[in-house]
Amino acid sequence: MEVMVSNLFSNAITYSPEGSTVACELREDERSVQLTFSNPTTDISPEDLPLLFDRFWRKDSARSGGKHVGLGLTLVKAFSDLLGVSVTAELTEESQLRLSLTIPRPS
């Protein structure tokens, strides 16, 4: 879980426009706990959402600067599958990228 949360937080900070706000929200109910990271984005389109968790996928390779290789969200997806956690990505009408982990509560 620590790697997943760290990668989601790092991703939100790294790919937000300078000076913008990154939000972290925790919601819970009797069935699950949901942790969501939201950040403004200027270059992600709805068509990109299914690709976000693909290995080595980067929207703009010129932004890599040798620092990132496109594995952070891939690791989040791999760990979520192993742990039975749902990970989703959505783009809001306000151009906010929302990445959420939904963790089921034990029955």
C-alpha positions in Angstrom: 0.0 0.0 0.0 2.8 2.4 0.8 4.3 2.0 -2.7 0.9 2.6 -4.3 0.1 5.7 -2.3 3.6 7.1 -2.8 3.4 6.6 -6.5 0.0 8.1 -6.8 1.1 11.1 -4.8 4.3 11.5 -6.7 2.5 11.2 -10.0 0.0 14.0 -9.0 2.8 16.3 -7.9 5.1 15.6 -10.9 2.5 16.1 -13.6 0.6 19.0 -12.2 1.2 22.5 -13.7 3.5 24.5 -11.6 1.7 26.4 -8.8 -1.4 24.2 -8.9 -3.0 22.3 -6.0 -2.9 18.5 -5.5 -5.8 17.1 -3.5 -6.0 13.9 -1.5 -9.4 12.7 -0.3 -10.3 9.8 1.9 -13.9 8.5 1.8 -15.2 5.4 3.6 -18.4 3.5 4.0 -19.3 0.1 5.4 -18.1 -1.7 2.3 -14.9 0.1 1.4 -12.3 2.9 1.9 -11.5 5.1 -1.1 -8.4 7.2 -1.4 -8.3 9.7 -4.3 -5.6 11.9 -5.6 -6.7 14.8 -7.9 -4.6 17.2 -9.8 -5.1 19.6 -12.7 -3.8 18.4 -16.1 -3.3 20.1 -19.4 -2.3 17.2 -21.6 -4.3 14.1 -20.6 -7.4 13.4 -22.8 -10.2 10.9 -22.1 -8.6 8.6 -24.8 -5.4 8.4 -22.7 -7.1 7.1 -19.5 -6.9 3.4 -20.5 -3.2 3.8 -21.3 -2.2 5.4 -18.0 -1.4 2.0 -16.3 0.4 0.6 -19.3 4.1 -0.2 -18.9 6.4 2.6 -20.2 3.5 4.7 -21.5 4.2 8.4 -21.4 2.0 11.0 -23.0 5.0 13.2 -24.0 8.4 11.5 -24.1 10.0 15.0 -24.2 8.9 15.5 -20.6 10.8 12.5 -19.3 14.2 14.3 -18.7 15.6 10.9 -17.9 14.0 11.0 -14.4 10.8 9.0 -15.0 10.3 5.9 -17.2 6.6 5.3 -17.0 6.4 2.5 -14.4 4.9 4.2 -11.4 1.2 3.7 -12.3 2.1 0.3 -13.7 3.3 -0.7 -10.3 0.2 0.7 -8.7 -2.0 -1.4 -11.0 0.1 -4.6 -10.4 0.0 -4.2 -6.6 -3.7 -3.4 -6.7 -4.4 -6.5 -8.6 -2.4 -8.6 -6.1 -4.1 -7.0 -3.1 -7.7 -7.0 -4.4 -7.8 -3.2 -4.5 -9.5 -1.4 -7.4 -7.6 1.4 -9.1 -9.4 3.8 -11.4 -8.6 6.9 -13.4 -11.0 9.6 -14.5 -10.8 13.0 -16.1 -13.3 15.5 -14.8 -15.0 18.3 -16.8 -12.7 20.7 -15.0 -9.6 18.9 -16.4 -8.8 17.3 -13.1 -7.1 13.9 -13.3 -8.5 11.7 -10.4 -6.7 8.5 -9.6 -8.5 6.4 -6.9 -7.8 3.3 -4.9 -10.9 1.5 -3.5 -10.0 -0.9 -0.7 -12.8 -3.4 0.2 -13.4 -3.9 3.9 -13.3 -7.4 5.2 -16.7 -9.1 5.3 
